[in-house]
Amino acid sequence: MSIDPRVALQSLTTALEEHLIAASARRGEGDPTVEAAFFAVADAFEVYDDSLYEAYGEVTPLEVIDEVEDDEDDREDVDDDDLEIVESDS
């Protein structure tokens, strides 16, 4: 079943607002409310992006990134020859 992109956009906007509220009331590292809001934004975004594509053949310039894979990819892409030593004047 296809979702109207306007409805999906409203859900994404609501998820973003709820994430802001959770982040502003954060109770320390690993706050489960912030984590839940984070994943709600990611899920709502994917629904919006899919519905936009289904309805109009368009996508956003945004992407949900899996942090674990991204960190591993960053480490693999770094070559020792690419590292630069920066000296401090102090």
NORQUIPE-V376787 format. One line per field, one symbol per residue. psi: psi as a letter, one per 40 degrees, with the letter a starting at -180 (. if undefined). Layout:
# NORQUIPE-V376787
psi=???
This chain:
# NORQUIPE-V376787
psi=hihhdddddddddddddddddddeehfiifhddddddddddddddddddddddddefiiieihhhhddddddddddehiddeihhhiie.
